[in-house]
Amino acid sequence: MVLERVVTIDPGHPALAGHFPGHPVVPGVLILGEVMNAIEAGLPNPVVSIPRVKFLSPLRPGEPVCIRIEPQEKGRVAFTCMAGVRRVAAGVMEIDASARAGSGGP
């Protein structure tokens, strides 16, 4: 099962102030937050760690990014973030494979 979600970081987002004046770039932590939101919206398991991530090109505020999620072996989820044909970020997140939807935790 492959999940996809398209998101856009609003140019007025408070995390963008000063990041970087004249050449705004979406901070990696905002991109990762959107990846986590996409995983948690599509799977019943919370993200517990990010063992691998690589930022490959800048994402501009207001630029749509397609987040592609591919569950891997138990407890791991691969992700790729694309802005058009350009890869912005890619990596792996680990999810709590023991959690169940609506369980409220372990």
Secondary structure, 3 states (H helix, E strand, C coil): CCEEEEECCCCCCHHHCCCCCCCCCCCHHHHHHHHHHHHHHHCCCCEEEEEEEEECCCCCCCCCEEEEEEECCCCEEEEEEEECCEEEEEEEEEECCCCCCCCCCC
